[in-house]
Amino acid sequence: MNKDMNDKKAGLIKKTPGYVMTMIVLLILLILSVLLAVTFGSVRIPFRDVYGVILYQLFGIGDASVYGSGKIYDVVCFIRLPRLMLSMAVGMGLAVCGVIMQAVVKNPLAEPYTLGISSGASLGATVAILLGVGARFGSNYVGVMAFLGAFGISIAVVALANIGGRATSVKLLLGGMALSSVCSSFSSFVVYFSSDNDALKNVTFWLMGSFAGASWENIAVVFPIVVLALLFFWSQYRNLNLMLLGDETAITLGTDLHRLRQVYLLVSAAVVGFVVYSSGTIGFVGLIIPHLVRMVFGTDHKKILPICALIGAIFLIWADVLCRIILPGMELPVGLLTSMIGAPCFIYLMVRKRYGFGGGDS
Amino acid sequence: MKIETKKVELALGNAKILKGIDLHVGKKEFVGVIGPNGSGKSTLLKCIYRVLQPSKGAVLLDGKPLKSYAVRDSAKKMAVVAQHNYYNFEFSVREVVLMGRAPHKRAMERDSAEDYQIVRAALKTVGMSAFEDRSFSTLSGGEQQRIILARALAQKTPCLILDEPTNHLDIKYQLQLMNIVKGLNLTVIAAIHDLNIAAMYCDRLLVVENGLIIKSGTPEEVLTPEFIKEVYEVDADVIKDEKGEIHILYHPTYRKIREDNEESSNV
C-alpha cells in the first residue's frame, strides 16, 4: 500500500481509490456470497446449524457432539463447502485465463474455447471415458487426460503458430481454431462409434461441466494453482498492457513479447487444464466477465485482473446455487447454465456496442 | 548519443529493400530521411529501432552493435513515435504515457511518485496536461499523436526516432508536433514525407531511393529543383525567404494534360 500513499501524497491519482474500493467491496461481496450460498442445497438445513458447523470447524466454538460429526456435518463439510470453494476457484481461473488469452492474441474474442484448449481437454476426457485410455493414471485418470489434452493442444497451437516465422496473434488464433476442429471431430468420432450408454451419459455430463464432483483433494490442487497464476499474471500487468499495443510498439518500449506470449499461454493452459480436470468444461465465463469489467474499468490489467477474478468467483458461486435450486429434485449442469446466460449476453453486447477492448467510439 | 549503420541490407522474401546503407548521426543532430514511397526509408528506421533485423550489416548505438543491447536497454537509449495508428482499447491518457516508463521498471516494481511526475512533465511538454484523465480513444488523431510523443518523452532517452509521425494529421498538428520535437534538443532521426517540413526542421537530410542513400547534406544542398525533378518526378521551384528558410513550390501539370487532351480530341 506504499504506492497508494505515495499517490495520495502527490495528489495525483484520483481514480486509484475508486478501483481499490471496488476490490474491497467485491471481496466483502464474495465472503457474503459464500456465507449465503452455503445455506442453499437440496437438503434443507437450518441456518443456525450450517454456521454452527462452520464456526466449530474454524474456531472450535460450539458443541462437538452436534457440529463435529453426523449428517449435517457431512453435508456442510464434504458437499457444500468443497463445492463453493471449487466454484470460486474455477470462476477466478476462467475469468483470469480469459483476460490473459485475450491479451496474448490481442483479440477480445479469445477464450479457452477459441484457442482450442477446451477442445483439447474434451478430447482427452472423451478418449479416457469411452476408450479407457490412460487408466493407469489412477482413479482420476479422466481428469488427468483432460489436463494432458489441454496442455498438449496449447503446445501444439504455439508450435503451429511458430512455423514459418514468429508467432503472431492471428496465427495463434487461426491455429487454435484449426486444432479445435481437429479435436472436436476426433471426439465426435469416438462418441459416434461408442456403444457404451453409461459412458456416453458420463461424457455428456462431463462436457457440460459441473461442480458435483467437488472434493477437498481436488480443491487442494486447483485452488493454489489458480491463486498462484493470478498473482503471477498480476505481477506481469505492464507486459500484458504492452501486448495490446502490439509487438512493434512493445519492442520500442523495451519488451520482446515473443517469449512472454508463449509463457503466458502455457501458464493459462495449465490453469484451464486443472479447471477442466476438476469440473469439466464451463463456457463463456472467460469471455463475458473480462468484457463487462473492461466496460467499467478500462483496459489496464493492473486493475482488471483482480476485479475479474473476484467477479468470476462470485458469478460461478451463484450460477451453481441457481443450478441446484432451479429445478426441484434435480440438478442442472452449471456449464449449461453459463452458456444459456452467457451466449445471449454476448450477442446483446455485440449488437449494442462494437466489441473491442472496452469499445472505442469509432 | 551516436547512431551508425554499417552496410545495412535487408531482404524480405526475394525483394531486397535495403542494399547497403551507411549512415552516421551525431549527438543532438536532427537528421531527416526523405525519399519517395517505397524507397525503404521507413524500413531503414525499423532496422534502427529493432522491429526489423538487417539481413546483413549492423546498427551501432554509441559504437556498440545494437544486438549486444538487451531490448530493454536500447529502449532506454531511443524512443519511437511511429505512424499514427488507431488503437482499439480503453486506456486513459495517463496509462498510455506511463507505459513509457516500462523500460525503466522491473517486473514486480511499482510505479513510483517519480514516474507519475515524469508522466506529468511529459504531458506538460506536449501541452496535454488537461487531458491526463481522458480516455485515449476519445482524443483526435493529432491529440493521440501528441500523447504518443509524451510516452516517448517519458522514456527519457537521449535519442528520438520519428517514423513518419505526422502522416494523416492536419497541417496544424504536423507543425505542432515537429515544433515540440525540435524544441527538445535531442538526437533525432525522422522519416519525413513532406519536403517543406523536412527543410524547415532538419539540420541534415539523407535521401533514400531504391534502398540506397543517394544524397546527403543540408536541406539547402539537397533540395534543388533538379533533385526534386529527378527523384520525385515533379516540377518545383525552391526559394529562400528573407529569414533564410527554404520553401518548395510545386507546379501543377494539369494544364499541359488538358492541352494534350484537347489536341487529341480535336484530331
Interface residues (C-beta under 8 A of the other chain):
Chain A: N2 K3 N6 D7 K9 A10 L12 I13 K14 K15 S235 Q236 R238 N239 N241 L242 L244 L245 D247 E248 T249 I251 T252 L253 G254 T255 D256 R294 G298 T299 D300 G356 F357 G358 G359 G360 D361 S362
Chain B: K46 Y49 R50 V51 V71 R72 D73 S74 A75 K76 M78 A79 V80 A82 Y86 Y87 N88 F89 E90 F91 S92 E95 M99 G100 A102 P103 K105 A107 M108 R110 D111 S112 A113 Y116 Q117 R120 D133 S135 S137 T138 R151 Q155
